[in-house]
Amino acid sequence: MDKAFIKGLRLLETLAASEQPRGVTDLASELQFTKSNVHRLLATLQAQGYVRQIPPHSTYELTTKLWELGNNVIRKMDLITVAQPAMRRLAERTGETIHLSVLDGSDVIYVDKIESAHHIRAHTSVGARAPAYTVATGKAMLAQMPEAYLDERFNGHLERYTATTRTSLAELKQDLEQVKTQGYASVSHGEWRDGIAAVACAILGRSGDLVGAIGMSGPDTRLKRKQLKQVSEDVREAARTISAALGFTS
């Protein structure tokens, strides 16, 4: 095991349990570390945004970054639990694979899924990632983000995965404008993997913040543009149901 990492975790736990800011000498005494060791650990944690120094006595306390990390975990757990009934209904109505995704920087992460009963279907794994600009759930979520977010993460040439992959920010923004206009995202021919068609809609939380997206996908030989448009209302209804259960009111 990495001893320095373990010491850093113990230091974080000690600060989290403290009711007031702590000094280097105080922390070293409680943890039985050297003062130089504690100082190095605090400097590292401060540089990464987990700890802040309180003047004028050079004491330290945690920032809200750990809370933010924990809140993200809880929110994902809540999302999965709340979304499952709507996912099951959507799977029954469409017969296709249903995905629940969250946005992580420039990627989507699949946090839950219901597999299609069809022999030929879209293959993904819970926990897997995909470039957000190439998949329907990613585009549904990116359409909710400010332009600065897009400029920061996609400003430059976008990697091509299939013949239909968008390879510029301008092309991506055109797609996202269409998402905003029609209220859902669709990919009629695979932009991440060949032969996959999909439709998706964003899920919003209590304050209207982006929480995730629900999507349906299958082979583009079975899901033509007409079928995607027809099923889009079912996907939108599933997203509305989940959003409402999370406290969002339009």
C-alpha positions in Angstrom: 0.0 0.0 0.0 1.1 3.6 -0.6 2.0 4.9 2.8 2.0 8.6 1.8 -1.5 8.2 0.3 -2.8 6.5 3.5 -1.3 9.3 5.6 -3.1 11.8 3.4 -6.4 10.0 3.9 -5.9 9.9 7.7 -5.2 13.6 7.7 -8.4 14.3 5.7 -10.4 12.2 8.1 -8.9 14.0 11.1 -9.7 17.4 9.6 -13.2 16.2 8.8 -13.8 15.2 12.4 -12.5 18.5 13.8 -14.9 21.2 14.9 -12.4 24.0 14.3 -9.3 24.6 12.1 -6.1 22.7 13.2 -2.5 23.6 13.3 0.5 21.6 12.0 1.9 20.8 15.5 -1.6 19.8 16.8 -2.2 17.5 13.8 1.3 15.9 14.0 0.8 15.1 17.7 -2.6 13.5 17.2 -1.6 11.5 14.1 1.9 10.8 15.3 3.4 12.1 12.1 6.4 14.4 11.9 5.6 18.1 11.5 7.4 18.2 8.2 5.3 15.3 7.0 2.1 17.0 8.0 3.2 20.2 6.4 4.0 18.5 3.1 0.6 16.6 3.1 -1.3 19.9 3.9 0.6 21.7 1.1 -0.4 18.9 -1.4 -4.0 18.9 -0.3 -4.1 22.7 -0.4 -2.7 22.7 -4.0 -5.4 20.2 -5.0 -8.2 22.3 -3.4 -9.1 20.0 -0.5 -7.7 22.1 2.3 -7.4 25.9 2.9 -5.1 27.8 5.2 -6.7 30.1 7.8 -4.6 33.2 8.6 -3.1 34.6 10.7 -2.3 31.5 12.8 -1.6 29.1 9.9 -4.3 26.7 10.8 -6.0 24.5 8.3 -9.6 23.3 7.5 -11.3 21.3 4.8 -12.9 23.0 1.8 -16.2 21.8 0.4 -14.5 19.7 -2.3 -14.9 16.4 -0.4 -18.6 17.3 0.1 -18.9 17.9 -3.6 -17.3 14.5 -4.4 -19.6 12.7 -1.9 -22.6 14.6 -3.2 -21.9 13.4 -6.7 -21.8 9.8 -5.6 -25.0 10.2 -3.6 -26.7 11.9 -6.6 -25.7 9.1 -8.9 -27.1 6.5 -6.5 -30.3 8.4 -6.1 -30.6 8.8 -9.9 -30.2 5.1 -10.5 -32.8 4.2 -7.9 -35.3 6.8 -9.0 -34.8 6.1 -12.7 -35.3 2.3 -12.7 -39.2 2.3 -12.9 -39.1 4.7 -15.9 -36.3 2.7 -17.5 -38.3 -0.5 -17.2 -41.4 1.1 -18.8 -39.3 2.5 -21.6 -37.7 -0.9 -22.2 -41.1 -2.6 -22.3 -42.5 0.0 -24.8 -39.5 0.0 -27.2 -38.0 -3.5 -26.8 -34.5 -1.8 -27.2 -31.6 -1.2 -24.9 -32.1 1.6 -22.4 -29.2 3.5 -20.9 -28.8 5.9 -18.0 -25.8 8.1 -18.3 -24.0 11.0 -16.5 -21.7 13.6 -17.9 -18.1 13.6 -16.7 -16.1 16.3 -18.4 -16.0 15.4 -22.1 -17.3 11.9 -21.6 -20.5 10.1 -20.7 -20.4 7.3 -18.1 -23.1 4.6 -18.4 -24.3 4.1 -14.8 -27.2 1.8 -15.5 -28.8 -0.1 -18.4 -31.6 -2.5 -19.4 -30.5 -4.9 -22.1 -32.7 -5.4 -25.2 -34.2 -8.8 -25.6 -33.3 -8.8 -29.3 -30.4 -11.0 -30.4 -29.0 -8.0 -32.4 -28.6 -5.0 -30.1 -26.4 -2.2 -28.9 -23.6 -3.5 -26.7 -22.4 -1.3 -23.8 -21.3 -1.9 -20.2 -22.2 -0.2 -17.0 -19.2 1.9 -15.9 -18.0 2.3 -19.5 -17.2 5.7 -21.0 -17.9 7.2 -24.4 -17.0 10.6 -25.9 -20.0 12.8 -25.1 -20.0 14.4 -28.6 -20.6 11.0 -30.3 -23.6 9.5 -28.5 -27.2 10.6 -28.0 -27.1 10.7 -24.2 -24.0 12.9 -24.4 -25.5 15.3 -26.9 -28.7 15.6 -24.7 -26.5 16.6 -21.7 -24.1 18.8 -23.6 -27.2 20.8 -24.9 -27.8 21.8 -21.3 -24.3 23.1 -20.8 -23.1 26.7 -21.3 -21.2 27.6 -24.4 -18.0 28.2 -22.3 -18.2 24.5 -21.2 -18.2 23.4 -24.9 -15.4 25.8 -25.8 -13.2 24.6 -23.0 -13.6 20.9 -23.7 -14.1 20.6 -27.4 -12.2 23.6 -28.9 -10.2 21.9 -31.5 -10.3 18.9 -33.8 -12.6 16.2 -32.5 -11.4 12.6 -33.0 -13.3 10.7 -35.7 -14.6 7.2 -34.8 -16.9 6.5 -37.7 -17.8 8.1 -41.0 -20.5 10.2 -39.4 -18.6 11.5 -36.3 -18.7 15.2 -35.9 -15.1 16.4 -36.1 -15.4 20.1 -35.3 -16.9 22.2 -32.5 -19.0 24.1 -35.1 -20.6 20.8 -36.3 -21.2 19.8 -32.7 -22.9 23.1 -31.8 -25.2 22.7 -34.8 -26.3 19.3 -33.5 -26.9 20.8 -30.0 -29.0 23.6 -31.4 -31.2 21.0 -33.0 -31.4 19.1 -29.6 -32.6 22.3 -28.0 -35.2 22.9 -30.7 -36.7 19.4 -30.8 -36.3 18.6 -27.1 -34.3 15.4 -27.5 -31.0 14.2 -29.1 -30.8 11.6 -31.8 -28.0 9.8 -33.6 -29.4 8.0 -36.7 -26.1 6.4 -37.8 -23.4 5.5 -35.2 -20.9 8.3 -34.5 -19.1 6.3 -31.7 -19.7 2.8 -33.0 -20.9 1.9 -36.5 -24.4 0.7 -37.0 -26.0 2.2 -33.8 -29.0 4.5 -33.7 -30.2 6.2 -30.6 -32.4 8.8 -29.0 -32.0 10.4 -25.6 -33.2 13.2 -23.3 -31.6 15.0 -20.4 -32.7 14.6 -16.8 -32.8 17.6 -14.6 -32.7 18.0 -10.8 -34.6 20.1 -8.4 -33.0 23.4 -9.3 -33.0 22.7 -13.0 -29.4 21.5 -13.0 -28.2 18.7 -15.2 -28.3 15.3 -13.4 -28.0 12.8 -16.3 -29.7 11.5 -19.4 -31.8 8.5 -20.4 -31.5 7.0 -23.9 -32.6 4.2 -26.1 -30.4 2.6 -28.6 -30.3 -0.3 -31.1 -29.1 -1.2 -34.6 -29.7 1.4 -37.3 -31.0 -1.4 -39.5 -34.0 -1.6 -37.2 -34.2 1.9 -35.9 -34.6 4.3 -38.9 -35.2 8.1 -38.6 -39.0 7.6 -38.6 -38.8 5.1 -35.7 -36.4 7.3 -33.7 -38.8 10.2 -34.1 -41.8 8.1 -33.0 -40.1 6.8 -29.9 -38.6 10.2 -29.0 -41.8 11.1 -27.1 -41.5 7.9 -25.0 -37.9 8.9 -24.1 -38.9 12.4 -23.3 -41.7 11.2 -21.1 -39.3 8.9 -19.2 -36.9 11.9 -18.7 -39.8 14.1 -17.5 -40.9 11.4 -15.0 -37.4 10.9 -13.6 -36.8 14.7 -13.4 -40.1 15.2 -11.6 -39.2 12.4 -9.1 -35.9 14.2 -8.4 -37.9 17.4 -7.6 -37.7 19.3 -10.9 -40.8 21.4 -11.8 -40.9 23.1 -15.2 
